[in-house]
Amino acid sequence: RHSFPSRENTPAEQIESMSHLLAYYSGRRMWRIFSLLSPAEGAKLNPDLGNLPRTEDPYPPSVKAPKHSVTREMVMQTLRDHYEGTAYDLTKGMAAGPYGNPNRGPIKGVTGQWERAISMFRTAYSYVLEARPASRSITWFGYDAAHGTVWMPFYGASVGPAPKTHAGHGLNMSTFNQNAGWWAFNLINQYSDLNFQQINQEVRGKAEMIHQEAVKAVKEWETMDLAEVEKHSNAFAVKKVDEWWAFAWQLIAKYGRLVTTFNESNTGVDYYGQMYPGWWLESPDVGFTLWSPPGPFHGIPDGSKCPKLLSLAASDWSDWSQWSQWSQWAAWLPTFFALGGAYVLGKRHGRALPEPQDHGYVMAP
């Protein structure tokens, strides 16, 4: 029978970890959303308060914002957020890798916690609802994670079916399907994990271009009747999903092979376009600058697995470097002795052999 976690069957440190997980699972998001959409009011809130049922003086359900100050685009940018520019920035640190990847995979069997971004890699879709008069309210709908999507305009009063790219027929996550719009956005978001900093920046630029086209189209559709608007909005979505597929193939060609490829000319490939940043290469965890013939070959291991190396504090790196040099010499000593011994033995044995015509030594094995 399944036993649910309780104070009777769960270690104290795990209970504390779970408490932190639950408190910040939504709490940090609440603080960030208020801060982005109403900076003056958000500045009054404690980002470390958390959000639990019995939290003392909890976050308010809403905060004031100056009239007309919150725009549609501000909401969209909030949905794309990973706490960039704050102490909780998921694009920073060793966990983000050399290219600032904010996505964090699943964890099992290890106690700890990641910050939970607003834009999550496992998001299936997101939307922004824009209330407008005369039955012209719009659902701005975007597939997959918000940090790599385009929100397409669909009218809430439409009576016809969704376009073929958004119909959902035959769509599942276990079978790649180029007829499903979701796969176009998911493919690019997955590929962005190779170099999130560069690829996602380009993705957001492309998404902004399409968004501006959508804003312009919505204005042009204002004078049309609803049936005509529905026809145009569906056609727009299909066209832009097709463009997103073409964009995916462009990105795969451009950022593959750990280089940046622009064209087929002599200067069309930037071999240093995806070069690792210095801070990452110089980290002892990576090990690039610590490599030596006798090791270490993989950087300084995790301290819990190698307590002796963990005891080397940051101030001891000069001692470590000196020790490493001596250890390299020590590692070569047996080789020097072996070569010297072989030479002496060979010379002795060589004296018993006929002296060669060129008066050279014979090194007997």
C-alpha positions in Angstrom: 0.0 0.0 0.0 1.3 3.4 -0.9 2.5 5.5 2.1 2.1 9.2 1.7 4.9 11.5 3.1 4.2 12.5 6.7 6.3 13.6 9.7 6.2 10.0 10.9 7.7 8.4 7.9 9.8 11.2 6.3 13.2 12.5 7.4 13.3 16.1 8.8 15.6 17.4 6.1 13.2 16.0 3.4 10.3 17.7 5.1 12.1 21.0 5.1 13.0 20.6 1.5 9.4 19.8 0.6 8.3 22.9 2.5 10.7 25.1 0.6 9.6 23.5 -2.7 5.9 24.2 -2.1 6.5 27.7 -0.8 8.5 28.9 -3.8 6.8 26.7 -6.4 4.3 29.5 -6.9 5.5 32.2 -4.5 8.5 33.3 -6.6 6.3 33.4 -9.7 3.8 35.6 -7.9 6.4 38.1 -6.8 8.0 38.2 -10.3 4.7 38.7 -12.2 3.7 41.6 -9.9 7.2 43.1 -10.2 7.1 42.9 -14.0 3.6 44.2 -14.6 3.5 46.8 -11.7 7.2 47.6 -10.8 6.3 50.2 -8.2 4.1 47.8 -6.3 6.3 44.8 -6.9 9.2 46.5 -5.3 7.2 46.5 -2.0 7.0 42.7 -1.9 9.5 40.3 -0.4 10.7 37.8 -3.0 11.5 35.3 -0.3 8.1 35.3 1.3 6.9 32.1 -0.4 3.3 31.1 -0.8 1.8 28.6 1.6 -1.8 28.4 3.1 -0.7 29.7 6.5 1.9 32.2 5.3 1.9 35.2 7.6 1.1 38.5 5.7 0.9 36.7 2.3 1.1 38.2 -1.1 -2.0 40.1 -2.1 -4.3 38.5 -4.8 -3.6 41.5 -7.0 -1.7 44.8 -7.0 -2.4 48.2 -8.4 -1.0 49.4 -11.7 -1.4 52.8 -13.5 -4.3 52.8 -15.9 -3.4 51.5 -19.3 0.1 50.7 -18.2 -0.1 47.0 -18.6 0.0 46.1 -22.3 -0.6 42.9 -24.2 3.1 42.7 -25.0 4.1 43.1 -21.4 2.0 40.1 -20.5 3.5 38.0 -23.3 7.0 39.0 -22.2 6.1 38.0 -18.6 5.1 34.5 -19.8 8.6 34.2 -21.4 10.4 35.0 -18.1 13.2 33.0 -16.4 13.9 35.7 -13.7 16.5 37.2 -16.0 18.4 40.0 -14.3 17.5 38.9 -10.8 19.3 36.9 -8.1 17.2 33.9 -9.2 18.2 34.1 -12.9 18.0 30.6 -14.4 20.2 31.5 -17.3 23.2 32.0 -15.0 25.5 29.7 -13.1 27.0 26.2 -13.8 23.6 24.5 -14.0 22.7 26.7 -17.0 25.8 25.4 -18.8 28.1 27.5 -21.0 25.2 28.8 -23.1 22.8 30.0 -20.4 20.1 27.3 -20.6 17.3 28.0 -18.1 15.6 24.6 -18.6 16.1 22.1 -15.8 15.4 18.4 -16.2 13.7 16.0 -13.7 15.4 15.0 -10.4 15.0 11.8 -8.4 16.8 10.6 -5.3 18.7 13.8 -4.6 17.4 16.4 -2.2 17.6 19.9 -3.6 15.6 22.5 -5.6 15.7 24.5 -8.7 13.9 27.8 -9.1 10.7 27.4 -11.1 10.5 29.7 -14.0 7.4 31.3 -15.4 8.3 29.9 -18.9 8.7 26.1 -18.5 10.1 23.8 -21.1 7.3 21.3 -20.6 4.5 23.8 -21.4 2.2 22.5 -24.1 0.6 25.9 -24.9 0.0 29.3 -23.5 -2.4 32.1 -24.4 -3.2 35.8 -23.7 -6.9 36.8 -23.7 -7.6 40.3 -25.0 -11.1 41.6 -24.3 -12.4 43.8 -27.1 -15.8 45.2 -28.0 -18.2 44.1 -30.8 -17.5 40.4 -30.5 -13.9 41.0 -31.5 -12.1 39.6 -28.4 -9.0 37.7 -29.3 -7.2 34.7 -27.9 -3.5 35.0 -28.7 -2.6 31.4 -28.8 1.0 30.0 -28.8 2.2 26.4 -28.9 4.9 24.9 -26.6 7.1 26.8 -24.2 6.4 30.5 -24.2 10.1 31.5 -24.5 10.0 30.1 -28.0 6.5 30.6 -29.3 4.5 32.9 -31.5 1.0 33.9 -30.2 -1.4 33.7 -33.1 -4.7 35.8 -33.1 -7.9 33.7 -33.0 -11.3 35.3 -32.5 -13.4 34.1 -29.6 -16.6 34.6 -31.5 -15.6 32.4 -34.4 -18.0 29.6 -35.1 -15.9 27.6 -37.6 -13.2 25.0 -36.9 -9.6 25.8 -36.1 -7.1 25.7 -39.0 -5.5 22.4 -39.9 -2.3 23.3 -38.1 -4.1 23.8 -34.8 -6.9 21.2 -35.1 -5.1 18.6 -33.0 -6.2 15.7 -35.1 -3.4 13.1 -35.1 -1.3 15.1 -32.7 0.6 13.2 -30.0 4.0 13.6 -28.4 5.3 10.2 -29.3 5.0 10.6 -33.1 6.7 13.4 -35.0 4.1 15.0 -37.2 4.8 17.9 -39.6 1.1 18.4 -40.0 0.7 19.5 -36.4 1.7 23.1 -35.6 2.8 22.1 -32.0 5.7 20.0 -33.4 7.2 23.0 -35.3 7.5 25.0 -32.1 8.5 22.1 -30.0 11.3 21.1 -32.4 12.9 24.6 -32.3 12.6 24.8 -28.5 14.3 21.4 -28.1 17.0 22.4 -30.6 17.6 25.6 -28.7 18.9 23.6 -25.7 22.1 23.1 -27.8 22.9 26.8 -27.4 20.1 28.6 -25.7 21.7 32.0 -25.5 22.2 32.3 -29.3 19.4 30.2 -30.7 16.7 31.5 -28.5 17.7 35.1 -29.1 17.3 34.5 -32.8 14.0 32.7 -32.1 12.6 35.6 -30.2 13.6 38.0 -32.9 11.7 35.9 -35.5 8.7 35.6 -33.1 8.6 39.4 -32.7 8.6 39.9 -36.5 5.6 37.6 -36.9 3.9 39.2 -33.9 4.1 42.6 -35.6 2.7 41.1 -38.7 -0.2 39.8 -36.7 -0.8 43.1 -35.0 -0.9 44.8 -38.4 -3.3 42.1 -39.8 -5.7 42.5 -36.9 -6.0 46.2 -37.7 -6.7 45.4 -41.3 -9.4 42.9 -40.4 -11.4 45.4 -38.3 -13.6 46.4 -41.2 -14.5 42.8 -42.2 -17.4 40.8 -41.0 -16.7 38.0 -38.5 -16.8 35.1 -41.0 -14.3 36.9 -43.2 -12.1 37.6 -40.2 -12.2 34.0 -39.2 -11.1 32.9 -42.7 -8.2 35.4 -42.6 -7.0 34.6 -39.1 -6.9 30.8 -39.9 -5.0 31.4 -43.1 -2.5 33.6 -41.2 -1.9 30.9 -38.7 -1.3 28.2 -41.3 1.1 30.5 -43.2 3.1 31.4 -40.1 3.4 27.8 -39.0 4.7 26.9 -42.4 7.3 29.7 -42.0 8.2 28.3 -38.5 8.9 24.9 -40.1 11.2 26.6 -42.6 12.8 28.5 -39.8 13.5 25.3 -37.9 15.4 23.8 -40.8 17.4 27.1 -41.1 18.4 26.9 -37.5 19.4 23.3 -37.7 21.8 24.1 -40.6 23.1 27.3 -39.0 23.9 26.0 -35.5 24.8 22.4 -36.1 28.3 20.9 -35.6 29.2 23.5 -32.8 29.9 26.2 -35.4 27.8 28.9 -37.0 27.2 28.4 -40.7 25.9 31.4 -42.8 26.6 30.3 -46.4 28.8 28.3 -48.7 31.5 31.0 -49.3 35.0 30.8 -48.0 34.1 32.9 -45.0 30.6 31.4 -44.6 31.4 29.4 -41.5 32.4 31.0 -38.1 34.3 28.2 -36.4 34.4 30.3 -33.2 30.7 31.3 -33.4 29.8 29.0 -30.5 33.0 29.2 -28.6 32.7 28.3 -24.9 32.9 31.4 -22.6 36.0 32.0 -20.5 34.2 31.8 -17.1 33.0 28.3 -18.0 36.4 27.0 -19.3 38.3 28.4 -16.3 36.0 26.7 -13.8 37.6 23.8 -11.8 34.4 21.9 -12.2 34.9 21.8 -16.0 38.6 20.9 -15.7 39.8 22.4 -19.0 42.5 24.6 -17.3 43.4 21.9 -14.8 44.1 19.1 -17.3 47.6 17.5 -17.1 49.1 14.2 -18.3 48.5 12.4 -14.9 45.2 14.1 -14.4 42.7 15.4 -13.4 41.0 14.6 -16.7 37.4 15.7 -15.8 37.9 18.6 -13.5 37.5 18.5 -9.7 34.9 15.9 -8.8 31.9 16.6 -6.6 33.1 17.0 -3.0 30.7 14.5 -1.6 32.3 11.8 -3.7 35.9 13.0 -3.1 36.2 14.7 0.4 40.0 15.3 0.1 39.6 17.4 -3.0 36.6 19.2 -1.4 38.9 20.3 1.5 40.9 22.4 -1.0 39.4 25.8 -0.5 39.5 28.5 -3.1 42.5 30.1 -1.3 44.4 26.9 -1.6 44.4 26.8 -5.4 48.0 28.0 -5.5 49.0 25.1 -3.2 47.0 22.8 -5.4 48.7 24.0 -8.5 52.1 23.6 -6.9 51.2 20.2 -5.6 49.9 19.3 -9.1 53.3 20.2 -10.6 55.2 18.1 -8.1 52.8 15.2 -8.7 53.5 15.4 -12.4 57.2 15.2 -11.8 56.7 12.3 -9.3 54.6 10.5 -11.9 57.4 10.6 -14.4 60.2 9.5 -12.0 59.5 5.7 -12.5 59.8 6.2 -16.2 63.1 8.0 -15.9 64.5 5.3 -13.6 63.3 2.6 -16.0 65.0 4.3 -19.0 68.2 4.8 -17.0 68.3 1.2 -15.8 67.7 -0.1 -19.3 70.5 2.1 -20.6 73.0 0.8 -18.0 72.0 -2.8 -18.5 72.1 -2.5 -22.2 75.6 -0.9 -22.1 76.9 -3.7 -19.9 75.5 -6.4 -22.2 76.7 -4.5 -25.2 80.3 -4.8 -24.1 80.1 -8.6 -24.5 78.9 -8.2 -28.1 81.2 -7.7 -31.1 82.0 -4.0 -31.4 80.1 -2.6 -34.5 82.1 -1.1 -37.3 80.6 2.4 -36.7 81.7 2.3 -33.0 78.1 2.9 -31.8 76.5 1.3 -28.8 74.3 -1.8 -29.1 71.2 -1.5 -26.8 70.3 -5.1 -26.0 66.7 -5.7 -24.8 
